Amino acid sequence: MMFTTLIFATIIFYVIRFYYKYFTRLNPLPGPLPLPIIGNLKLSTFKNADKFFGELNRKYGDICEIILSGKRIIVLSNPKDFNKMFTMSTKSPYTTRFPMKDGLPEYFPATFGVSSNKDIKSWRYNRHLFVQAVMSSTYLQEVLNWTNKCFVEKESYWNDLYMINENTPRELDLNKWIVRFTNDVTAVLTFGERAYTMMAYYEVLSKEDNKKRSSEVKLVSYNTVEKSEKFIESFKTYLGGGTFFIVVPRLLRKYVPGLKGKTQKLYANREYLYNAFSELITQRRKEIENESLEETLDRKDMLSSLIISNTERDPKRNDSNSYELSMTDEQIRFNLIDAFSGSSDTTSNFTSILIYYIAKHPEVKKKIFEEIDNIFNGDITRPVSHNDIKELKYCPAVIREVSRFHPVLPMIPRYITEPDNLAGYNWPTGTQFYFNVVGILQHPSYWDDPKEFIPERFFDDQLNKDLRNLLFGFGVRNCPGYKSSMIEMQCFLCLLFRKYDVELVDPNAPLKTVIGFLTACLELPVRIKLRK
């Protein structure tokens, strides 16, 4: 009885303390009333984050607040409050995404790699070598080469499975192919190893249809494909776990049975993935060590570039610069994770969203046909070149308009490392901000006809210059691989639409997505046929 009374009294005390702190907080803002422990978690399950933030914006205005995982979060939706984010200075208080306390840093290490690294000195070192690897002309040429090669491979599977012609449209889930296409391109660029996920998907569909394999389709061993598929699935689980650690309080993750079990599974999956990366790195180091120093290293993937960076094999090595240290295996691992997640996850989901909006707007698709036809003059077999990409004007405008209309990142976090004034309020160190990307990119004070899909608005190079590339982030934390992503997406558009016509199975159906901290496309049912 006494123990029960003590527990009850403790709960009452906690609830009273929680709401006392809530109602006496600094700079009280409008927002939904939080509950003890879970805050506003029930409202923000992040199954549809853009809808959640949109409702906050409509109900509470351009600045409001929520509580997630016990932390107060200021949600901003007006572009004028976004200007400070575009500084390229590492001294800005807005260089950090999340606090170094519990939550995400328990799952994603906070002092390695580029995306989640809180240590500015370590981040600067990692970003320097990351950019050096992915921005070189050799690497960008490889992006183009492998996008062309993997598209040809994909067509061999399509020809065998669907026998696409110009008279009878064939139905398929294009998202399934885009995800695997992007994984295959990204894997060979990042690791120098093929992933064979398109091949694995082809095998599954072939067995379902009891089709006899075409002699044109070349397959590798089952074990190779199975190992690759397991790695890709593990990586997807790893990335999805980040949202879980951000929104679910530590107390619930640690003690609530179902949540505790999920936490343990995420940790076990992470261990498997880290070991898989370590094996890749160790094997590649041995391969490089066994090659003669007198011979030029003919490896163009990111893994090899990071291994030889600032070593005697590095052609760019400068003994006088401040980045003289070579990378450890652990540092390489987290840079590879950043590269693979940015390229495979973000690019694949956005490409599916991009195709959806092109197919949904026939007048836009017609203009894309015209631009591509003017460049290729009916040649549907030659590889796409950098000169072809440079000639594109309408396609990149469509990419920017789709990213404005349906951003793949619905929310961008920032955590200030020193006191600052933002949105008319003085905020202490440690304040967490979420920028509502949809609200910012469709704000009526910054965009004409913000709810209309008008790619031509981006023909004006000066139009909202800072916001036009928000697909790739902003400021010092912008995506270091933005050039390669743009090349891959534009090349894919050329390869697809110079030869094929794509229509939505149901033009009136909304795009099926799950929207957490990243918009994930679930399916893209289309009808596809050869262009006449």
Secondary structure in CASP SS format (residue, H / E / C, confidence):
PFRMAT SS
TARGET T0000
AUTHOR 0000-0000-0000
METHOD secondary structure of the structure
MODEL  1
M C 1.00
M H 1.00
F H 1.00
T H 1.00
T H 1.00
L H 1.00
I H 1.00
F H 1.00
A H 1.00
T H 1.00
I H 1.00
I H 1.00
F H 1.00
Y H 1.00
V H 1.00
I H 1.00
R H 1.00
F H 1.00
Y H 1.00
Y H 1.00
K H 1.00
Y H 1.00
F H 1.00
T C 1.00
R C 1.00
L C 1.00
N C 1.00
P C 1.00
L C 1.00
P C 1.00
G C 1.00
P C 1.00
L C 1.00
P C 1.00
L E 1.00
P C 1.00
I C 1.00
I C 1.00
G E 1.00
N C 1.00
L C 1.00
K C 1.00
L C 1.00
S C 1.00
T C 1.00
F C 1.00
K C 1.00
N E 1.00
A H 1.00
D H 1.00
K H 1.00
F H 1.00
F H 1.00
G H 1.00
E H 1.00
L H 1.00
N H 1.00
R H 1.00
K H 1.00
Y H 1.00
G C 1.00
D C 1.00
I E 1.00
C E 1.00
E E 1.00
I E 1.00
I E 1.00
L E 1.00
S C 1.00
G C 1.00
K E 1.00
R E 1.00
I E 1.00
I E 1.00
V E 1.00
L E 1.00
S C 1.00
N C 1.00
P H 1.00
K H 1.00
D H 1.00
F H 1.00
N H 1.00
K H 1.00
M H 1.00
F H 1.00
T C 1.00
M C 1.00
S C 1.00
T C 1.00
K C 1.00
S C 1.00
P C 1.00
Y C 1.00
T C 1.00
T E 1.00
R C 1.00
F C 1.00
P C 1.00
M C 1.00
K C 1.00
D C 1.00
G C 1.00
L H 1.00
P H 1.00
E H 1.00
Y H 1.00
F C 1.00
P C 1.00
A C 1.00
T C 1.00
F C 1.00
G C 1.00
V C 1.00
S C 1.00
S C 1.00
N C 1.00
K C 1.00
D C 1.00
I H 1.00
K H 1.00
S H 1.00
W H 1.00
R H 1.00
Y H 1.00
N H 1.00
R H 1.00
H H 1.00
L H 1.00
F H 1.00
V H 1.00
Q H 1.00
A H 1.00
V H 1.00
M C 1.00
S C 1.00
S H 1.00
T H 1.00
Y H 1.00
L H 1.00
Q H 1.00
E H 1.00
V H 1.00
L H 1.00
N H 1.00
W H 1.00
T H 1.00
N H 1.00
K H 1.00
C H 1.00
F H 1.00
V H 1.00
E H 1.00
K H 1.00
E H 1.00
S H 1.00
Y H 1.00
W H 1.00
N H 1.00
D H 1.00
L H 1.00
Y C 1.00
M C 1.00
I C 1.00
N C 1.00
E C 1.00
N C 1.00
T C 1.00
P C 1.00
R E 1.00
E E 1.00
L E 1.00
D E 1.00
L H 1.00
N H 1.00
K H 1.00
W H 1.00
I H 1.00
V H 1.00
R H 1.00
F H 1.00
T H 1.00
N H 1.00
D H 1.00
V H 1.00
T H 1.00
A H 1.00
V H 1.00
L H 1.00
T H 1.00
F H 1.00
G C 1.00
E C 1.00
R C 1.00
A C 1.00
Y C 1.00
T H 1.00
M H 1.00
M H 1.00
A H 1.00
Y H 1.00
Y H 1.00
E H 1.00
V H 1.00
L H 1.00
S H 1.00
K H 1.00
E H 1.00
D H 1.00
N C 1.00
K C 1.00
K C 1.00
R C 1.00
S C 1.00
S C 1.00
E C 1.00
V C 1.00
K C 1.00
L C 1.00
V C 1.00
S C 1.00
Y H 1.00
N H 1.00
T H 1.00
V H 1.00
E H 1.00
K H 1.00
S H 1.00
E H 1.00
K H 1.00
F H 1.00
I H 1.00
E H 1.00
S H 1.00
F H 1.00
K H 1.00
T H 1.00
Y H 1.00
L H 1.00
G H 1.00
G H 1.00
G H 1.00
T H 1.00
F H 1.00
F H 1.00
I H 1.00
V H 1.00
V C 1.00
P C 1.00
R H 1.00
L H 1.00
L H 1.00
R H 1.00
K H 1.00
Y H 1.00
V C 1.00
P H 1.00
G H 1.00
L H 1.00
K H 1.00
G H 1.00
K H 1.00
T H 1.00
Q H 1.00
K H 1.00
L H 1.00
Y H 1.00
A H 1.00
N H 1.00
R H 1.00
E H 1.00
Y H 1.00
L H 1.00
Y H 1.00
N H 1.00
A H 1.00
F H 1.00
S H 1.00
E H 1.00
L H 1.00
I H 1.00
T H 1.00
Q H 1.00
R H 1.00
R H 1.00
K H 1.00
E H 1.00
I H 1.00
E H 1.00
N C 1.00
E C 1.00
S C 1.00
L C 1.00
E C 1.00
E C 1.00
T C 1.00
L C 1.00
D C 1.00
R C 1.00
K C 1.00
D C 1.00
M H 1.00
L H 1.00
S H 1.00
S H 1.00
L H 1.00
I H 1.00
I H 1.00
S C 1.00
N C 1.00
T C 1.00
E C 1.00
R C 1.00
D C 1.00
P C 1.00
K C 1.00
R C 1.00
N C 1.00
D C 1.00
S C 1.00
N C 1.00
S C 1.00
Y C 1.00
E C 1.00
L C 1.00
S C 1.00
M C 1.00
T C 1.00
D H 1.00
E H 1.00
Q H 1.00
I H 1.00
R H 1.00
F H 1.00
N H 1.00
L H 1.00
I H 1.00
D H 1.00
A H 1.00
F H 1.00
S H 1.00
G H 1.00
S H 1.00
S H 1.00
D H 1.00
T H 1.00
T H 1.00
S H 1.00
N H 1.00
F H 1.00
T H 1.00
S H 1.00
I H 1.00
L H 1.00
I H 1.00
Y H 1.00
Y H 1.00
I H 1.00
A H 1.00
K H 1.00
H C 1.00
P H 1.00
E H 1.00
V H 1.00
K H 1.00
K H 1.00
K H 1.00
I H 1.00
F H 1.00
E H 1.00
E H 1.00
I H 1.00
D H 1.00
N H 1.00
I H 1.00
F H 1.00
N C 1.00
G C 1.00
D C 1.00
I C 1.00
T C 1.00
R C 1.00
P C 1.00
V C 1.00
S C 1.00
H H 1.00
N H 1.00
D H 1.00
I H 1.00
K H 1.00
E H 1.00
L C 1.00
K C 1.00
Y H 1.00
C H 1.00
P H 1.00
A H 1.00
V H 1.00
I H 1.00
R H 1.00
E H 1.00
V H 1.00
S H 1.00
R H 1.00
F H 1.00
H C 1.00
P C 1.00
V C 1.00
L C 1.00
P C 1.00
M E 1.00
I E 1.00
P E 1.00
R E 1.00
Y E 1.00
I C 1.00
T C 1.00
E C 1.00
P C 1.00
D E 1.00
N E 1.00
L E 1.00
A C 1.00
G C 1.00
Y E 1.00
N E 1.00
W E 1.00
P C 1.00
T C 1.00
G C 1.00
T C 1.00
Q E 1.00
F E 1.00
Y E 1.00
F E 1.00
N E 1.00
V H 1.00
V H 1.00
G H 1.00
I H 1.00
L H 1.00
Q C 1.00
H C 1.00
P C 1.00
S C 1.00
Y C 1.00
W C 1.00
D C 1.00
D C 1.00
P C 1.00
K C 1.00
E C 1.00
F C 1.00
I C 1.00
P H 1.00
E H 1.00
R H 1.00
F H 1.00
F H 1.00
D C 1.00
D C 1.00
Q C 1.00
L C 1.00
N C 1.00
K C 1.00
D C 1.00
L C 1.00
R C 1.00
N C 1.00
L H 1.00
L H 1.00
F H 1.00
G C 1.00
F C 1.00
G H 1.00
V H 1.00
R H 1.00
N C 1.00
C C 1.00
P C 1.00
G C 1.00
Y H 1.00
K H 1.00
S H 1.00
S H 1.00
M H 1.00
I H 1.00
E H 1.00
M H 1.00
Q H 1.00
C H 1.00
F H 1.00
L H 1.00
C H 1.00
L H 1.00
L H 1.00
F H 1.00
R C 1.00
K C 1.00
Y E 1.00
D E 1.00
V E 1.00
E E 1.00
L E 1.00
V C 1.00
D C 1.00
P C 1.00
N C 1.00
A C 1.00
P C 1.00
L C 1.00
K E 1.00
T E 1.00
V E 1.00
I E 1.00
G C 1.00
F C 1.00
L C 1.00
T E 1.00
A E 1.00
C E 1.00
L E 1.00
E E 1.00
L C 1.00
P E 1.00
V E 1.00
R E 1.00
I E 1.00
K E 1.00
L E 1.00
R C 1.00
K C 1.00
END
